[in-house]
Amino acid sequence: MENLQPFQSFFKSIKEAADHILAVISQQIDVNTFCVASNDRNTSLIFSAFHREHHLFDPGTSLEFMDAY
């Protein structure tokens, strides 16, 4: 496996990294909602969410896997 140690100092948490990713993407792509989530094929846990106009859910929300798309 590739050594990821040099990258561990960029962000203090997955949430902080997810917030940064969404901030960058939101400047490039004009859609309402982006989120960073993990899933176990049954549920998706939202780490971070960006909503341009219509608020759909908050970070920490757990959604049914198929409802997250």
Rosetta silent file (secondary structure, phi, psi, omega in degrees, C-alpha in Angstrom):
SEQUENCE: MENLQPFQSFFKSIKEAADHILAVISQQIDVNTFCVASNDRNTSLIFSAFHREHHLFDPGTSLEFMDAY
SCORE:     score description
SCORE:     0.000 S_00000001
   1 L     0.000  144.304  179.934    0.000    0.000    0.000 S_00000001
   2 L   -64.652  142.446  178.831    1.130    3.505   -0.791 S_00000001
   3 L   -75.862  115.083 -178.123    2.532    5.541    2.129 S_00000001
   4 L   -98.808    2.868 -177.432   -0.096    8.172    3.007 S_00000001
   5 H   -52.484  -43.939 -179.094    1.819    9.683    5.954 S_00000001
   6 H   -62.463  -23.941 -176.981    2.786   12.911    4.109 S_00000001
   7 H   -88.799  -13.240 -175.949   -0.904   13.626    3.385 S_00000001
   8 L   -70.521  -15.844 -178.768   -2.148   13.145    6.951 S_00000001
   9 L   -89.424   -7.404 -179.339   -1.029   16.615    7.996 S_00000001
  10 L   -68.114  -44.952 -175.880   -3.214   18.497    5.480 S_00000001
  11 L  -130.644  146.594 -177.910   -6.506   18.069    7.341 S_00000001
  12 L   -81.612  -20.326 -176.845   -7.307   17.259   10.948 S_00000001
  13 L  -154.661  167.240  174.417  -10.374   15.168   10.129 S_00000001
  14 H   -63.066  -39.428  179.482  -12.433   13.656    7.329 S_00000001
  15 H   -60.490  -43.746  179.180  -15.016   16.391    7.944 S_00000001
  16 H   -64.480  -41.975  177.695  -12.419   19.130    7.437 S_00000001
  17 H   -65.106  -42.023  179.542  -11.189   17.494    4.217 S_00000001
  18 H   -63.254  -42.529  177.586  -14.773   17.030    2.999 S_00000001
  19 H   -59.604  -41.971  178.902  -15.601   20.697    3.672 S_00000001
  20 H   -64.744  -45.142  178.986  -12.553   21.736    1.646 S_00000001
  21 H   -57.740  -46.191 -178.702  -13.460   19.432   -1.249 S_00000001
  22 H   -66.770  -35.963  177.523  -16.992   20.840   -1.387 S_00000001
  23 H   -62.912  -42.060  179.525  -15.758   24.434   -1.275 S_00000001
  24 H   -68.385  -48.406 -178.156  -13.507   23.799   -4.285 S_00000001
  25 H   -62.968  -38.941 -176.871  -16.112   21.841   -6.278 S_00000001
  26 H   -63.938  -21.532  177.188  -18.859   24.390   -5.605 S_00000001
  27 H   -83.353  -15.282 -175.388  -16.785   27.033   -7.404 S_00000001
  28 H  -103.666  -32.904 -172.966  -16.409   24.831  -10.483 S_00000001
  29 L  -123.869  129.271 -175.487  -19.780   23.118  -10.971 S_00000001
  30 L   -95.423   78.765  171.890  -23.155   24.860  -10.837 S_00000001
  31 L  -126.292  167.016 -177.963  -25.480   22.368   -9.141 S_00000001
  32 L   -72.889  -48.946 -169.438  -27.581   22.738   -6.008 S_00000001
  33 E  -129.805  134.436  169.212  -26.197   20.008   -3.764 S_00000001
  34 E  -126.910  148.711  171.064  -22.925   18.186   -3.255 S_00000001
  35 E  -147.452  157.063  172.212  -22.111   15.924   -0.358 S_00000001
  36 E  -114.642  125.175 -174.486  -19.300   13.736    0.874 S_00000001
  37 E  -143.551  163.146  169.462  -20.570   10.552    2.461 S_00000001
  38 E  -117.788  155.373  178.976  -19.644    7.021    3.342 S_00000001
  39 E  -143.081  157.543  175.731  -21.944    4.070    2.862 S_00000001
  40 L  -117.217   22.441 -177.865  -22.283    0.441    3.803 S_00000001
  41 L    72.473    0.012  172.849  -24.652   -0.300    0.897 S_00000001
  42 L  -116.514  -42.381  179.408  -27.613    0.086    3.238 S_00000001
  43 E  -134.850  155.483  174.960  -27.196    3.621    4.549 S_00000001
  44 E  -117.220  128.710  176.594  -25.143    6.679    3.641 S_00000001
  45 E  -102.724  119.720 -177.277  -23.689    8.879    6.384 S_00000001
  46 E   -81.032  119.646  176.061  -23.209   12.479    5.256 S_00000001
  47 E   -83.704  -42.123 -176.398  -19.880   13.962    6.417 S_00000001
  48 E  -151.438  147.665 -179.468  -20.292   17.330    4.738 S_00000001
  49 E  -141.293  143.961  175.329  -22.897   18.963    2.517 S_00000001
  50 E  -123.899  129.108  177.257  -23.079   22.029    0.286 S_00000001
  51 E  -126.866  122.112 -179.455  -26.430   23.465   -0.830 S_00000001
  52 L   -75.321  -47.429 -178.058  -26.507   26.388   -3.236 S_00000001
  53 L  -127.727  -55.667 -174.700  -30.219   27.234   -2.907 S_00000001
  54 L   -98.350  116.885 -179.503  -32.416   24.426   -1.583 S_00000001
  55 L   -76.391  123.272 -176.641  -31.313   22.896    1.719 S_00000001
  56 L  -107.625  -36.201 -179.237  -31.813   19.119    1.585 S_00000001
  57 L  -165.762  166.325 -179.064  -29.981   17.666    4.616 S_00000001
  58 L  -107.779  156.801  170.403  -27.327   18.385    7.229 S_00000001
  59 L   -57.039  143.580 -177.123  -23.947   16.807    7.902 S_00000001
  60 L    93.981  -10.337  177.909  -24.416   13.860   10.235 S_00000001
  61 L   -70.291  139.785  174.235  -27.603   12.811    8.469 S_00000001
  62 E  -110.536  123.516 -178.312  -27.985    9.117    7.746 S_00000001
  63 E  -117.415  151.645  170.691  -29.966    8.325    4.578 S_00000001
  64 E   -57.786  141.253 -173.380  -31.101    5.094    3.017 S_00000001
  65 H   -50.615  -50.686 -177.608  -28.447    4.143    0.479 S_00000001
  66 H   -71.765  -23.649  177.976  -30.653    4.554   -2.620 S_00000001
  67 H   -77.121  -12.622 -177.308  -32.179    7.824   -1.327 S_00000001
  68 H   -80.912   -3.351 -178.625  -28.723    9.423   -1.218 S_00000001
  69 L  -106.478    0.000    0.000  -28.558    9.685   -5.013 S_00000001
